[in-house]
Amino acid sequence: MESVTDIIELSHVDAGYGRQVVLRDLNFSVRRGEIFVMLGGSGCGKSTVLKHMIGLNPVLGGRLAIDGLEWTAKTRQTLTRKIGVMFQSGALFGSMTCLENVMLPLEEFSGLSRAGRIGKAMELLAAVELEDAAEKLPGEISGGMRKRAAIARAMALDPEILFLDEPSAGLDPITASALDDLVLRLRDERSTTFVVVTHELPSIRKIADRAVMFDKARGGAVAIGGVRELEESEDEFTRRFFARGGGKI
């Protein structure tokens, strides 16, 4: 990675929804060009923090900045162009082909001609090795292929940051490993920053440059660092997570 400049910064952030604070006083950053993983038990607040990062919900306290900008009405258009999101289910439109799904953001925001949109979408499908599935509906392809198509759509506007919510969920180990390889390749080829929510230890060990561990019981982040640092953390909860041998905590 060429730079360690922080592209996402959380300073004394309280994360939650409504008046309910789930995680308090979060202080960490994501470096430009790294793969950063958010970990923790079910219901600990990982998805809540993700929703704050992508601008769906405002933080309840503190400061969260993307490339130096906080989410406001004035910055929303700028920040929306900096990010792409792959939701856990893929969230593809079932009545649209893979090509049409990937073209959708281009039709809304790119200003490209139809030929330009098709060319760009086919380029993205090729990047995730799905050009042969361009005319297939989501229901006609496998779960792993749907995840790849969702990543292609998330990349449509050439974002600086890609957010992946449980990308390996529901996939067999071979398919999940291939998806990990894709994430690593995209990071290396495009210098894209990835923020990934996952429980899967093989994926964490394979792709994570750094990770943060959340603990619902203590209501905050309890450890942050590289995988080896977390495996040897002074925090018992974090060590048990990495020592569990498989499955989900």
N, C-alpha and C positions, 0 to 999 in steps of 0.2 A: 504494500500500500504506500502511495506516494506522500500521504499527509495524515497526520493524526489530529487535524483540526476538528473540533466538536461540531457536528451538524445538528444534533438534538441535545438540548440542555434542560434538565429538571432541577429547579432550585427551591427547596422547601415546599414541594408540591403536596397538597392533600388531594387524594384521588377518591372519587365516589360518584354518587348520583343523587339528585335531589338534595336533601340535607344529610344523607347518610355517608359518612366518611368511612371508606374501606381501608385505605392505606394512608398513613400520615408521614409528613416530612420526608418526602423522597428527594434524594440528592444524588443524581448520577447523570452521565452524559453518554451519547453514542458518537463514536468517531467516524468521520467521513471515510467511506470505503470499507468498513468492517461489517462482519456478520455478528449482530448483537442479539442474544437470546434472553427472553424473559421467562423465568421458571417459578414454580410454586405449586402448592396443592390445589385441588379443585375449589373454586370459589374464593381464591385468595386475592383476586383483584387484577390478574394479568390482563384480561380482556377489557376491564375498566380503564386501565392505564393506556392500553392500545387505542381505545375510543377517544381518550383525551389527546393522544399523539396525532390522530388523523383528523381531529377537529369535529368529531361528532358530538362530544359533550365538553363543556368548559370545565377546567380544573376548579376545585372547591377552595383552593388557596395556593399561594406561591406562584412561581413563574415557570411556564413551559414554553420553550422557544424552538422553532425549526429554522435553522440557518439564520439565527439572530432575530427572527420575527415571531411574535406571539399571535395566536389565532384571534383575530378580530374581524368585524365586518369589512374593514378596509384592506386587511391582508389576506382574506380568504381566497380570493381568486389567484393571487400569487402563490400561496402555499399549496393550494389544490393542484397546481401544475407541477409542484416539486415532489409529489408523492403518488404512489400507486398502491392499491390494496387488493390482496387476495384473501377473501373471507373463507372460513373453515369449510363451508359447503361448496365453495367455488362460485355460487350465486350466478351461474350462467343462465341466460334466458332460454328456456326449453324449446321455444318455438322458432329460435334463430339458429342458424348453422354456426359452427365454430368461427368461420370467417366473419359472419355478420356480428357475432358477439365482440370480436376483437375490433371490428370497424366502428362500433358504436361510439366510443369516446372520440374517435377521429371525426365522425360526422358532427358531433356536438361542438368540438373545440378546435379542430385543426385548421379549417379553412382550405384543406386540400381538395382537389378535384376528385370525382369518383374513381378515376383511374389511379390517382395518387393514393387514395385511401385503400383501395384494393392492394396496390403494390406494397404499401407500408404494412398492412395486416398480414399479407403473405410472408413478408420478411420476418415479422414477429413469430408467426407460426413455425417458420423454418428454424428460428432461433431456439424454439422449444421442441423441435423435431416432430411437428404436427402438420406439416404442409399437406400430407396425404389425407388428413382428416378435415380439410378446410370446408367441405360441403356436407359434412355429417352433423347431425343434431347431437346435443349433449347426451341424450338418452341412447344414442347409438355407439357411444365410445365408453371405455373403461373409466373407473374412478381416477386412476393415475393420469389418464389423458385429459380428463376434465380439469384436474388441478393444473396441468400444464397450460391448457387453454386459458384458464383464469389468470395465470401468471402472464401469459402473452397479452391479455387484455389490460392487465395492470401496468404493463410496460408501454402501452400505446402512445402516451404523450411524453415518452423519454424521461420519466421521473428520476430524480436524484436518489430517492429513498423508496424501497419496496417493503411494505408491511405484509407479513404472511402469518395468518392465524391458523395454527395447528395444520400445517401443510401435509404432514404424514398421517393424519387421523384417518383411520379406516383403510389404510393401504397395507398390502402384504410387505414383508421385509425387503424383498428384491425391488419392488416398485418404489418403496420409500427410499431405498438407497440410491436408486436412479434419480429420484427427485432431488436428493441431497447433492448429487453430482451436478445437476442442472444449476442449482443455486450457486455452488462454488464456481462453475464456469461463467455464469452471468456476472458474478461479482468481479471475476478476474478480467473478463473481456470488456465489460462496460463500466467498471469502477463504480458500480451501484452499491449503495449502502443498504443492508438488509436488517430489518427488525423482525424477529421471528418469535412467536409464541408456540412452544411445544413441550410435551412431556417426555418425548421419546429419547431415551439415553443414547442409543446408537447415533441418532441424528445430531444430538447435542455435541457428542464427542467428535463427530465428523466435521461439522460446519462451524461451530461457535468459535469466534475469536475471543469474545468475552461474554459473560452472562451475569444477570442479576437475579438473586433469589428473593422472592417475597414470602412472608409468613403471615397468614391471616390472624393467627392467635396473638402475635405481637404487633400486628397492624402496620407493618412497614417492610423495608428492604433490609435483609439481615446479612447479606454477603454479595460481593461483586468482584469479578476478576475473570481470569482465564479458567479453563476447565480444570487444569491441574491445581490451581489455587483453591477452587471450590471443593475439589475432592479432598484436599488437606486442610480445609477451613477449620478455624477454631469453633465455628458454630455447629453444634451437634445436629440440628435439623438439616442443614446443608449437607453435612457428611453422610447422613443416613440416606438422603435422596440419591446421592451418587453411588452409594454402596448397596443399593437395593437389588441390583442384578437384573432388573427387567420389570416390565409392567408399568403401572402408574401409581404415584403416591396417593 
